[in-house]
Each structure stands twice: as structure tokens, then as C-alpha cells.
Amino acid sequence: YLKRIEWDRSKFPVQLYPFLPAGEAEKERPIVIDARLAFGRPVIASKSISTRAIADRIDVGEPVADVAAEYGLDASEIEQAAVYERAA
């Protein structure tokens, strides 16, 4: 589990890449929790977009493809953010 944490020079944990409920590959890290980004709320690692904002849009019925296109993300990143939020 410690492989999912990134440490700074002083050995202080600065980023956590949570496991996804869908059992994605060990090396995949689409979501990050970092106190320096969004006040420590989970975000999409590549764009720092809140997973909650993405899940809210999917929950009200917006198509995954539309949300992905608007944010410039892959549909799989959008789906993983929604799955993470529903499990959290």
C-alpha cells in the first residue's frame, strides 16, 4: 500500500493515490489526494478536476462522452472518478 503514497524530501507524505473499487491495475493512478490541490479533496491527477464535480454531472444524467470532451479527459477517467465518488 505504501507504493500508492508519494513522499517529499523530508519523508512527509504529500500525495495519496487511492485504490479504485473497480480493481483497476496497480500502476494506474487517475485520482490523487493532495493537500496542495483542492484543499485535499480527491481530483483527477492529470487536470486537478474534482471527482465530486464530475460525479455530480454524471449523476444528473450528462453523458460520459460529453463530460470527457468538455474537460479534455478520457471517458475512462470520467468513469473512474464517478466510481470513486460513489464508493467513498
C-alpha positions in Angstrom: 0.0 0.0 0.0 2.9 2.4 0.6 3.6 2.4 -3.1 0.4 4.5 -3.5 1.9 7.3 -1.4 4.4 9.9 -2.7 6.8 11.4 -0.2 8.7 14.7 -0.2 12.4 15.1 0.6 11.8 15.3 4.4 9.9 12.0 4.2 6.5 13.7 4.6 3.6 12.2 2.7 2.3 14.7 0.1 0.2 12.6 -2.3 -2.0 9.6 -2.0 -3.3 7.7 -4.9 -6.3 5.7 -3.6 -7.2 2.3 -4.8 -10.3 2.2 -7.0 -13.2 0.0 -6.1 -13.3 -1.5 -9.6 -10.0 -3.2 -9.0 -8.0 -1.3 -11.7 -4.4 -2.1 -12.4 -1.9 -1.5 -9.7 0.1 1.1 -11.7 -3.0 3.2 -12.7 -3.3 6.4 -10.7 -6.1 8.5 -12.2 -7.1 10.0 -8.9 -4.9 11.8 -6.4 -5.4 13.3 -2.9 -3.0 16.1 -2.3 -3.4 18.8 0.4 -2.0 21.3 -2.1 -4.8 20.7 -4.6 -8.4 21.4 -3.9 -7.9 21.6 -0.1 -7.1 17.9 -0.1 -10.2 16.7 -1.9 -9.8 13.9 -4.5 -9.1 15.2 -8.0 -8.3 13.8 -11.4 -4.5 13.7 -11.4 -3.9 14.9 -14.9 -6.1 18.0 -14.7 -6.8 18.6 -11.0 -10.6 18.5 -11.5 -12.7 17.5 -8.5 -14.0 14.0 -8.7 -17.1 15.2 -6.9 -17.8 17.8 -9.7 -17.5 15.0 -12.3 -19.7 12.6 -10.4 -22.4 15.2 -9.8 -22.6 15.9 -13.6 -22.8 12.2 -14.4 -25.5 11.7 -11.6 -27.7 14.3 -13.2 -27.6 12.5 -16.5 -24.9 14.1 -18.6 -23.3 11.6 -20.9 -19.8 10.5 -20.0 -18.6 11.4 -23.5 -19.8 15.0 -23.2 -18.2 15.5 -19.8 -15.0 13.9 -21.0 -14.9 16.2 -24.1 -15.5 19.3 -22.0 -12.7 18.6 -19.6 -10.3 17.2 -22.2 -10.2 13.8 -20.4 -10.7 10.2 -21.5 -14.0 8.6 -20.8 -12.3 6.1 -18.6 -11.0 8.8 -16.3 -14.5 10.2 -16.0 -16.0 6.8 -15.2 -13.3 6.1 -12.6 -13.9 9.5 -10.9 -17.7 8.6 -10.7 -17.0 5.1 -9.4 -14.6 6.5 -6.8 -17.1 9.1 -5.6 -19.9 6.6 -5.3 -17.7 4.3 -3.3 -16.3 7.0 -1.0 
